[in-house]
Amino acid sequence: MQDIILLQCTSCKNKNYSTTKNKKNVTEKLVLKKYCRHCRKHVDHKETKA
C-alpha cells in the first residue's frame, strides 16, 4: 500500500524530492524540513500529488 509522493518547497514551489508513504497509517499530508538547492537553505517541504 506504499504510494509515491512528491515533496514541494514551500517558499519557491519547486518539486525537489520524491518518497513513499503508507496511506493507511499516515492520513495527513507529510511535511518535512529538507534542503532546497534553489533557495540554498533548509525549508519545509509539503506533500503533493505524484
PDBQT receptor file of N, H, CA, C and O in Angstrom, charges set to zero:
ATOM      1  N   MET A   1       0.822  -1.197   0.000  1.00  0.00    +0.000 N 
ATOM      2  CA  MET A   1       0.000   0.000   0.000  1.00  0.00    +0.000 C 
ATOM      3  C   MET A   1       0.862   1.256   0.000  1.00  0.00    +0.000 C 
ATOM      4  O   MET A   1       0.372   2.339   0.319  1.00  0.00    +0.000 OA
ATOM      5  N   GLN A   2       2.146   1.128  -0.355  1.00  0.00    +0.000 N 
ATOM      6  H   GLN A   2       2.545   0.249  -0.614  1.00  0.00    +0.000 HD
ATOM      7  CA  GLN A   2       3.025   2.287  -0.419  1.00  0.00    +0.000 C 
ATOM      8  C   GLN A   2       2.731   3.079  -1.683  1.00  0.00    +0.000 C 
ATOM      9  O   GLN A   2       2.648   2.513  -2.773  1.00  0.00    +0.000 OA
ATOM     10  N   ASP A   3       2.575   4.387  -1.536  1.00  0.00    +0.000 N 
ATOM     11  H   ASP A   3       2.643   4.847  -0.650  1.00  0.00    +0.000 HD
ATOM     12  CA  ASP A   3       2.343   5.268  -2.676  1.00  0.00    +0.000 C 
ATOM     13  C   ASP A   3       3.511   6.243  -2.801  1.00  0.00    +0.000 C 
ATOM     14  O   ASP A   3       4.071   6.687  -1.798  1.00  0.00    +0.000 OA
ATOM     15  N   ILE A   4       3.872   6.570  -4.038  1.00  0.00    +0.000 N 
ATOM     16  H   ILE A   4       3.417   6.210  -4.852  1.00  0.00    +0.000 HD
ATOM     17  CA  ILE A   4       4.939   7.531  -4.291  1.00  0.00    +0.000 C 
ATOM     18  C   ILE A   4       4.354   8.935  -4.203  1.00  0.00    +0.000 C 
ATOM     19  O   ILE A   4       3.329   9.231  -4.816  1.00  0.00    +0.000 OA
ATOM     20  N   ILE A   5       5.017   9.796  -3.432  1.00  0.00    +0.000 N 
ATOM     21  H   ILE A   5       5.850   9.555  -2.934  1.00  0.00    +0.000 HD
ATOM     22  CA  ILE A   5       4.584  11.190  -3.296  1.00  0.00    +0.000 C 
ATOM     23  C   ILE A   5       5.755  12.103  -3.642  1.00  0.00    +0.000 C 
ATOM     24  O   ILE A   5       6.911  11.684  -3.572  1.00  0.00    +0.000 OA
ATOM     25  N   LEU A   6       5.464  13.345  -4.012  1.00  0.00    +0.000 N 
ATOM     26  H   LEU A   6       4.525  13.685  -4.069  1.00  0.00    +0.000 HD
ATOM     27  CA  LEU A   6       6.477  14.350  -4.283  1.00  0.00    +0.000 C 
ATOM     28  C   LEU A   6       6.458  15.383  -3.171  1.00  0.00    +0.000 C 
ATOM     29  O   LEU A   6       5.401  15.697  -2.623  1.00  0.00    +0.000 OA
ATOM     30  N   LEU A   7       7.626  15.908  -2.840  1.00  0.00    +0.000 N 
ATOM     31  H   LEU A   7       8.484  15.653  -3.286  1.00  0.00    +0.000 HD
ATOM     32  CA  LEU A   7       7.735  16.959  -1.825  1.00  0.00    +0.000 C 
ATOM     33  C   LEU A   7       8.063  18.270  -2.521  1.00  0.00    +0.000 C 
ATOM     34  O   LEU A   7       9.015  18.361  -3.296  1.00  0.00    +0.000 OA
ATOM     35  N   GLN A   8       7.250  19.287  -2.228  1.00  0.00    +0.000 N 
ATOM     36  H   GLN A   8       6.476  19.213  -1.598  1.00  0.00    +0.000 HD
ATOM     37  CA  GLN A   8       7.375  20.595  -2.873  1.00  0.00    +0.000 C 
ATOM     38  C   GLN A   8       7.820  21.625  -1.849  1.00  0.00    +0.000 C 
ATOM     39  O   GLN A   8       7.314  21.657  -0.728  1.00  0.00    +0.000 OA
ATOM     40  N   CYS A   9       8.763  22.459  -2.237  1.00  0.00    +0.000 N 
ATOM     41  H   CYS A   9       9.175  22.433  -3.148  1.00  0.00    +0.000 HD
ATOM     42  CA  CYS A   9       9.272  23.519  -1.370  1.00  0.00    +0.000 C 
ATOM     43  C   CYS A   9       8.169  24.541  -1.103  1.00  0.00    +0.000 C 
ATOM     44  O   CYS A   9       7.432  24.916  -2.014  1.00  0.00    +0.000 OA
ATOM     45  N   THR A  10       8.057  24.987   0.145  1.00  0.00    +0.000 N 
ATOM     46  H   THR A  10       8.655  24.682   0.885  1.00  0.00    +0.000 HD
ATOM     47  CA  THR A  10       7.001  25.933   0.491  1.00  0.00    +0.000 C 
ATOM     48  C   THR A  10       7.346  27.361   0.084  1.00  0.00    +0.000 C 
ATOM     49  O   THR A  10       6.447  28.190  -0.058  1.00  0.00    +0.000 OA
ATOM     50  N   SER A  11       8.625  27.666  -0.107  1.00  0.00    +0.000 N 
ATOM     51  H   SER A  11       9.355  26.992   0.007  1.00  0.00    +0.000 HD
ATOM     52  CA  SER A  11       8.970  29.042  -0.455  1.00  0.00    +0.000 C 
ATOM     53  C   SER A  11       9.082  29.262  -1.970  1.00  0.00    +0.000 C 
ATOM     54  O   SER A  11       8.555  30.253  -2.477  1.00  0.00    +0.000 OA
ATOM     55  N   CYS A  12       9.751  28.368  -2.703  1.00  0.00    +0.000 N 
ATOM     56  H   CYS A  12      10.179  27.563  -2.291  1.00  0.00    +0.000 HD
ATOM     57  CA  CYS A  12       9.927  28.587  -4.148  1.00  0.00    +0.000 C 
ATOM     58  C   CYS A  12       9.019  27.709  -5.007  1.00  0.00    +0.000 C 
ATOM     59  O   CYS A  12       8.987  27.873  -6.227  1.00  0.00    +0.000 OA
ATOM     60  N   LYS A  13       8.282  26.782  -4.396  1.00  0.00    +0.000 N 
ATOM     61  H   LYS A  13       8.308  26.648  -3.406  1.00  0.00    +0.000 HD
ATOM     62  CA  LYS A  13       7.288  25.917  -5.070  1.00  0.00    +0.000 C 
ATOM     63  C   LYS A  13       7.890  24.924  -6.063  1.00  0.00    +0.000 C 
ATOM     64  O   LYS A  13       7.172  24.418  -6.925  1.00  0.00    +0.000 OA
ATOM     65  N   ASN A  14       9.188  24.631  -5.965  1.00  0.00    +0.000 N 
ATOM     66  H   ASN A  14       9.772  25.042  -5.265  1.00  0.00    +0.000 HD
ATOM     67  CA  ASN A  14       9.800  23.616  -6.818  1.00  0.00    +0.000 C 
ATOM     68  C   ASN A  14       9.631  22.242  -6.190  1.00  0.00    +0.000 C 
ATOM     69  O   ASN A  14       9.679  22.104  -4.967  1.00  0.00    +0.000 OA
ATOM     70  N   LYS A  15       9.431  21.222  -7.024  1.00  0.00    +0.000 N 
ATOM     71  H   LYS A  15       9.392  21.334  -8.017  1.00  0.00    +0.000 HD
ATOM     72  CA  LYS A  15       9.301  19.848  -6.552  1.00  0.00    +0.000 C 
ATOM     73  C   LYS A  15      10.683  19.228  -6.553  1.00  0.00    +0.000 C 
ATOM     74  O   LYS A  15      11.239  18.937  -7.612  1.00  0.00    +0.000 OA
ATOM     75  N   ASN A  16      11.244  19.023  -5.357  1.00  0.00    +0.000 N 
ATOM     76  H   ASN A  16      10.792  19.260  -4.496  1.00  0.00    +0.000 HD
ATOM     77  CA  ASN A  16      12.639  18.629  -5.229  1.00  0.00    +0.000 C 
ATOM     78  C   ASN A  16      12.846  17.160  -4.878  1.00  0.00    +0.000 C 
ATOM     79  O   ASN A  16      13.825  16.562  -5.323  1.00  0.00    +0.000 OA
ATOM     80  N   TYR A  17      11.960  16.568  -4.100  1.00  0.00    +0.000 N 
ATOM     81  H   TYR A  17      11.164  17.053  -3.739  1.00  0.00    +0.000 HD
ATOM     82  CA  TYR A  17      12.180  15.225  -3.579  1.00  0.00    +0.000 C 
ATOM     83  C   TYR A  17      10.986  14.329  -3.865  1.00  0.00    +0.000 C 
ATOM     84  O   TYR A  17       9.859  14.805  -4.004  1.00  0.00    +0.000 OA
ATOM     85  N   SER A  18      11.240  13.025  -3.950  1.00  0.00    +0.000 N 
ATOM     86  H   SER A  18      12.155  12.638  -3.837  1.00  0.00    +0.000 HD
ATOM     87  CA  SER A  18      10.179  12.040  -4.030  1.00  0.00    +0.000 C 
ATOM     88  C   SER A  18      10.424  10.995  -2.950  1.00  0.00    +0.000 C 
ATOM     89  O   SER A  18      11.572  10.678  -2.637  1.00  0.00    +0.000 OA
ATOM     90  N   THR A  19       9.350  10.464  -2.384  1.00  0.00    +0.000 N 
ATOM     91  H   THR A  19       8.418  10.721  -2.639  1.00  0.00    +0.000 HD
ATOM     92  CA  THR A  19       9.439   9.473  -1.325  1.00  0.00    +0.000 C 
ATOM     93  C   THR A  19       8.183   8.623  -1.344  1.00  0.00    +0.000 C 
ATOM     94  O   THR A  19       7.284   8.866  -2.149  1.00  0.00    +0.000 OA
ATOM     95  N   THR A  20       8.108   7.640  -0.476  1.00  0.00    +0.000 N 
ATOM     96  H   THR A  20       8.838   7.443   0.179  1.00  0.00    +0.000 HD
ATOM     97  CA  THR A  20       6.927   6.787  -0.402  1.00  0.00    +0.000 C 
ATOM     98  C   THR A  20       6.243   6.989   0.945  1.00  0.00    +0.000 C 
ATOM     99  O   THR A  20       6.863   7.394   1.928  1.00  0.00    +0.000 OA
ATOM    100  N   LYS A  21       4.939   6.692   0.957  1.00  0.00    +0.000 N 
ATOM    101  H   LYS A  21       4.435   6.364   0.158  1.00  0.00    +0.000 HD
ATOM    102  CA  LYS A  21       4.160   6.861   2.174  1.00  0.00    +0.000 C 
ATOM    103  C   LYS A  21       3.062   5.807   2.190  1.00  0.00    +0.000 C 
ATOM    104  O   LYS A  21       2.445   5.530   1.162  1.00  0.00    +0.000 OA
ATOM    105  N   ASN A  22       2.819   5.221   3.357  1.00  0.00    +0.000 N 
ATOM    106  H   ASN A  22       3.320   5.446   4.193  1.00  0.00    +0.000 HD
ATOM    107  CA  ASN A  22       1.731   4.279   3.529  1.00  0.00    +0.000 C 
ATOM    108  C   ASN A  22       0.492   5.077   3.927  1.00  0.00    +0.000 C 
ATOM    109  O   ASN A  22       0.428   5.613   5.033  1.00  0.00    +0.000 OA
ATOM    110  N   LYS A  23      -0.489   5.160   3.035  1.00  0.00    +0.000 N 
ATOM    111  H   LYS A  23      -0.438   4.725   2.136  1.00  0.00    +0.000 HD
ATOM    112  CA  LYS A  23      -1.665   6.000   3.282  1.00  0.00    +0.000 C 
ATOM    113  C   LYS A  23      -2.624   5.412   4.300  1.00  0.00    +0.000 C 
ATOM    114  O   LYS A  23      -3.502   6.121   4.791  1.00  0.00    +0.000 OA
ATOM    115  N   LYS A  24      -2.480   4.119   4.638  1.00  0.00    +0.000 N 
ATOM    116  H   LYS A  24      -1.767   3.542   4.239  1.00  0.00    +0.000 HD
ATOM    117  CA  LYS A  24      -3.313   3.534   5.684  1.00  0.00    +0.000 C 
ATOM    118  C   LYS A  24      -2.869   3.998   7.067  1.00  0.00    +0.000 C 
ATOM    119  O   LYS A  24      -3.701   4.228   7.945  1.00  0.00    +0.000 OA
ATOM    120  N   ASN A  25      -1.548   4.136   7.262  1.00  0.00    +0.000 N 
ATOM    121  H   ASN A  25      -0.873   3.949   6.549  1.00  0.00    +0.000 HD
ATOM    122  CA  ASN A  25      -1.017   4.515   8.573  1.00  0.00    +0.000 C 
ATOM    123  C   ASN A  25      -0.940   6.023   8.758  1.00  0.00    +0.000 C 
ATOM    124  O   ASN A  25      -1.188   6.522   9.856  1.00  0.00    +0.000 OA
ATOM    125  N   VAL A  26      -0.602   6.756   7.707  1.00  0.00    +0.000 N 
ATOM    126  H   VAL A  26      -0.400   6.351   6.815  1.00  0.00    +0.000 HD
ATOM    127  CA  VAL A  26      -0.420   8.211   7.778  1.00  0.00    +0.000 C 
ATOM    128  C   VAL A  26      -1.472   8.848   6.880  1.00  0.00    +0.000 C 
ATOM    129  O   VAL A  26      -1.367   8.787   5.655  1.00  0.00    +0.000 OA
ATOM    130  N   THR A  27      -2.483   9.457   7.486  1.00  0.00    +0.000 N 
ATOM    131  H   THR A  27      -2.568   9.506   8.481  1.00  0.00    +0.000 HD
ATOM    132  CA  THR A  27      -3.575  10.016   6.693  1.00  0.00    +0.000 C 
ATOM    133  C   THR A  27      -3.371  11.492   6.362  1.00  0.00    +0.000 C 
ATOM    134  O   THR A  27      -3.852  11.956   5.329  1.00  0.00    +0.000 OA
ATOM    135  N   GLU A  28      -2.673  12.236   7.211  1.00  0.00    +0.000 N 
ATOM    136  H   GLU A  28      -2.283  11.859   8.050  1.00  0.00    +0.000 HD
ATOM    137  CA  GLU A  28      -2.475  13.663   6.950  1.00  0.00    +0.000 C 
ATOM    138  C   GLU A  28      -1.310  13.867   5.986  1.00  0.00    +0.000 C 
ATOM    139  O   GLU A  28      -0.529  12.947   5.746  1.00  0.00    +0.000 OA
ATOM    140  N   LYS A  29      -1.196  15.068   5.439  1.00  0.00    +0.000 N 
ATOM    141  H   LYS A  29      -1.831  15.815   5.634  1.00  0.00    +0.000 HD
ATOM    142  CA  LYS A  29      -0.132  15.375   4.489  1.00  0.00    +0.000 C 
ATOM    143  C   LYS A  29       1.211  15.447   5.209  1.00  0.00    +0.000 C 
ATOM    144  O   LYS A  29       1.314  15.948   6.329  1.00  0.00    +0.000 OA
ATOM    145  N   LEU A  30       2.215  14.943   4.545  1.00  0.00    +0.000 N 
ATOM    146  H   LEU A  30       2.131  14.537   3.635  1.00  0.00    +0.000 HD
ATOM    147  CA  LEU A  30       3.555  14.877   5.096  1.00  0.00    +0.000 C 
ATOM    148  C   LEU A  30       4.255  16.224   4.940  1.00  0.00    +0.000 C 
ATOM    149  O   LEU A  30       4.189  16.837   3.874  1.00  0.00    +0.000 OA
ATOM    150  N   VAL A  31       4.932  16.691   6.004  1.00  0.00    +0.000 N 
ATOM    151  H   VAL A  31       4.987  16.193   6.869  1.00  0.00    +0.000 HD
ATOM    152  CA  VAL A  31       5.720  17.924   5.956  1.00  0.00    +0.000 C 
ATOM    153  C   VAL A  31       7.078  17.619   6.559  1.00  0.00    +0.000 C 
ATOM    154  O   VAL A  31       7.173  17.230   7.723  1.00  0.00    +0.000 OA
ATOM    155  N   LEU A  32       8.134  17.797   5.765  1.00  0.00    +0.000 N 
ATOM    156  H   LEU A  32       8.057  18.113   4.819  1.00  0.00    +0.000 HD
ATOM    157  CA  LEU A  32       9.494  17.531   6.217  1.00  0.00    +0.000 C 
ATOM    158  C   LEU A  32      10.366  18.752   5.968  1.00  0.00    +0.000 C 
ATOM    159  O   LEU A  32      10.165  19.490   5.003  1.00  0.00    +0.000 OA
ATOM    160  N   LYS A  33      11.341  18.954   6.856  1.00  0.00    +0.000 N 
ATOM    161  H   LYS A  33      11.504  18.354   7.640  1.00  0.00    +0.000 HD
ATOM    162  CA  LYS A  33      12.295  20.043   6.673  1.00  0.00    +0.000 C 
ATOM    163  C   LYS A  33      13.483  19.474   5.895  1.00  0.00    +0.000 C 
ATOM    164  O   LYS A  33      14.248  18.663   6.417  1.00  0.00    +0.000 OA
ATOM    165  N   LYS A  34      13.627  19.915   4.625  1.00  0.00    +0.000 N 
ATOM    166  H   LYS A  34      13.005  20.573   4.201  1.00  0.00    +0.000 HD
ATOM    167  CA  LYS A  34      14.662  19.403   3.740  1.00  0.00    +0.000 C 
ATOM    168  C   LYS A  34      15.426  20.571   3.126  1.00  0.00    +0.000 C 
ATOM    169  O   LYS A  34      14.991  21.720   3.198  1.00  0.00    +0.000 OA
ATOM    170  N   TYR A  35      16.573  20.258   2.522  1.00  0.00    +0.000 N 
ATOM    171  H   TYR A  35      16.927  19.324   2.464  1.00  0.00    +0.000 HD
ATOM    172  CA  TYR A  35      17.384  21.271   1.864  1.00  0.00    +0.000 C 
ATOM    173  C   TYR A  35      16.851  21.536   0.454  1.00  0.00    +0.000 C 
ATOM    174  O   TYR A  35      16.623  20.601  -0.313  1.00  0.00    +0.000 OA
ATOM    175  N   CYS A  36      16.658  22.796   0.121  1.00  0.00    +0.000 N 
ATOM    176  H   CYS A  36      16.843  23.556   0.744  1.00  0.00    +0.000 HD
ATOM    177  CA  CYS A  36      16.239  23.194  -1.220  1.00  0.00    +0.000 C 
ATOM    178  C   CYS A  36      17.445  23.825  -1.917  1.00  0.00    +0.000 C 
ATOM    179  O   CYS A  36      17.989  24.825  -1.450  1.00  0.00    +0.000 OA
ATOM    180  N   ARG A  37      17.853  23.230  -3.037  1.00  0.00    +0.000 N 
ATOM    181  H   ARG A  37      17.411  22.418  -3.417  1.00  0.00    +0.000 HD
ATOM    182  CA  ARG A  37      19.028  23.757  -3.735  1.00  0.00    +0.000 C 
ATOM    183  C   ARG A  37      18.733  25.046  -4.471  1.00  0.00    +0.000 C 
ATOM    184  O   ARG A  37      19.661  25.784  -4.802  1.00  0.00    +0.000 OA
ATOM    185  N   HIS A  38      17.457  25.345  -4.741  1.00  0.00    +0.000 N 
ATOM    186  H   HIS A  38      16.703  24.746  -4.472  1.00  0.00    +0.000 HD
ATOM    187  CA  HIS A  38      17.096  26.594  -5.403  1.00  0.00    +0.000 C 
ATOM    188  C   HIS A  38      17.109  27.758  -4.412  1.00  0.00    +0.000 C 
ATOM    189  O   HIS A  38      17.553  28.859  -4.738  1.00  0.00    +0.000 OA
ATOM    190  N   CYS A  39      16.617  27.500  -3.201  1.00  0.00    +0.000 N 
ATOM    191  H   CYS A  39      16.256  26.606  -2.936  1.00  0.00    +0.000 HD
ATOM    192  CA  CYS A  39      16.624  28.533  -2.149  1.00  0.00    +0.000 C 
ATOM    193  C   CYS A  39      17.960  28.585  -1.408  1.00  0.00    +0.000 C 
ATOM    194  O   CYS A  39      18.285  29.583  -0.766  1.00  0.00    +0.000 OA
ATOM    195  N   ARG A  40      18.729  27.499  -1.504  1.00  0.00    +0.000 N 
ATOM    196  H   ARG A  40      18.465  26.687  -2.025  1.00  0.00    +0.000 HD
ATOM    197  CA  ARG A  40      20.010  27.338  -0.808  1.00  0.00    +0.000 C 
ATOM    198  C   ARG A  40      19.872  27.407   0.706  1.00  0.00    +0.000 C 
ATOM    199  O   ARG A  40      20.704  28.005   1.388  1.00  0.00    +0.000 OA
ATOM    200  N   LYS A  41      18.800  26.782   1.235  1.00  0.00    +0.000 N 
ATOM    201  H   LYS A  41      18.124  26.296   0.681  1.00  0.00    +0.000 HD
ATOM    202  CA  LYS A  41      18.612  26.705   2.685  1.00  0.00    +0.000 C 
ATOM    203  C   LYS A  41      17.634  25.583   3.015  1.00  0.00    +0.000 C 
ATOM    204  O   LYS A  41      16.983  25.034   2.125  1.00  0.00    +0.000 OA
ATOM    205  N   HIS A  42      17.536  25.251   4.285  1.00  0.00    +0.000 N 
ATOM    206  H   HIS A  42      18.064  25.697   5.008  1.00  0.00    +0.000 HD
ATOM    207  CA  HIS A  42      16.600  24.240   4.751  1.00  0.00    +0.000 C 
ATOM    208  C   HIS A  42      15.233  24.885   4.972  1.00  0.00    +0.000 C 
ATOM    209  O   HIS A  42      15.107  25.840   5.738  1.00  0.00    +0.000 OA
ATOM    210  N   VAL A  43      14.220  24.361   4.301  1.00  0.00    +0.000 N 
ATOM    211  H   VAL A  43      14.323  23.586   3.678  1.00  0.00    +0.000 HD
ATOM    212  CA  VAL A  43      12.853  24.856   4.425  1.00  0.00    +0.000 C 
ATOM    213  C   VAL A  43      11.900  23.672   4.485  1.00  0.00    +0.000 C 
ATOM    214  O   VAL A  43      12.285  22.540   4.192  1.00  0.00    +0.000 OA
ATOM    215  N   ASP A  44      10.659  23.935   4.866  1.00  0.00    +0.000 N 
ATOM    216  H   ASP A  44      10.346  24.854   5.104  1.00  0.00    +0.000 HD
ATOM    217  CA  ASP A  44       9.649  22.889   4.900  1.00  0.00    +0.000 C 
ATOM    218  C   ASP A  44       9.255  22.495   3.487  1.00  0.00    +0.000 C 
ATOM    219  O   ASP A  44       9.112  23.338   2.602  1.00  0.00    +0.000 OA
ATOM    220  N   HIS A  45       9.084  21.201   3.299  1.00  0.00    +0.000 N 
ATOM    221  H   HIS A  45       9.200  20.516   4.018  1.00  0.00    +0.000 HD
ATOM    222  CA  HIS A  45       8.617  20.640   2.035  1.00  0.00    +0.000 C 
ATOM    223  C   HIS A  45       7.316  19.907   2.321  1.00  0.00    +0.000 C 
ATOM    224  O   HIS A  45       7.263  19.063   3.216  1.00  0.00    +0.000 OA
ATOM    225  N   LYS A  46       6.255  20.225   1.560  1.00  0.00    +0.000 N 
ATOM    226  H   LYS A  46       6.298  20.911   0.833  1.00  0.00    +0.000 HD
ATOM    227  CA  LYS A  46       4.946  19.608   1.764  1.00  0.00    +0.000 C 
ATOM    228  C   LYS A  46       4.672  18.591   0.674  1.00  0.00    +0.000 C 
ATOM    229  O   LYS A  46       5.201  18.674  -0.435  1.00  0.00    +0.000 OA
ATOM    230  N   GLU A  47       3.836  17.634   1.020  1.00  0.00    +0.000 N 
ATOM    231  H   GLU A  47       3.407  17.566   1.920  1.00  0.00    +0.000 HD
ATOM    232  CA  GLU A  47       3.448  16.581   0.090  1.00  0.00    +0.000 C 
ATOM    233  C   GLU A  47       2.537  17.115  -1.017  1.00  0.00    +0.000 C 
ATOM    234  O   GLU A  47       1.624  17.902  -0.767  1.00  0.00    +0.000 OA
ATOM    235  N   THR A  48       2.808  16.665  -2.247  1.00  0.00    +0.000 N 
ATOM    236  H   THR A  48       3.549  16.025  -2.449  1.00  0.00    +0.000 HD
ATOM    237  CA  THR A  48       1.950  16.987  -3.387  1.00  0.00    +0.000 C 
ATOM    238  C   THR A  48       1.612  15.694  -4.119  1.00  0.00    +0.000 C 
ATOM    239  O   THR A  48       2.132  14.632  -3.775  1.00  0.00    +0.000 OA
ATOM    240  N   LYS A  49       0.766  15.774  -5.103  1.00  0.00    +0.000 N 
ATOM    241  H   LYS A  49       0.344  16.637  -5.382  1.00  0.00    +0.000 HD
ATOM    242  CA  LYS A  49       0.421  14.587  -5.895  1.00  0.00    +0.000 C 
ATOM    243  C   LYS A  49       1.569  14.187  -6.793  1.00  0.00    +0.000 C 
ATOM    244  O   LYS A  49       2.320  15.038  -7.270  1.00  0.00    +0.000 OA
ATOM    245  N   ALA A  50       1.704  12.906  -7.023  1.00  0.00    +0.000 N 
ATOM    246  H   ALA A  50       1.094  12.215  -6.636  1.00  0.00    +0.000 HD
ATOM    247  CA  ALA A  50       2.784  12.381  -7.863  1.00  0.00    +0.000 C 
ATOM    248  C   ALA A  50       2.472  12.491  -9.338  1.00  0.00    +0.000 C 
ATOM    249  O   ALA A  50       3.284  12.092 -10.173  1.00  0.00    +0.000 OA
TER     250      ALA A  50
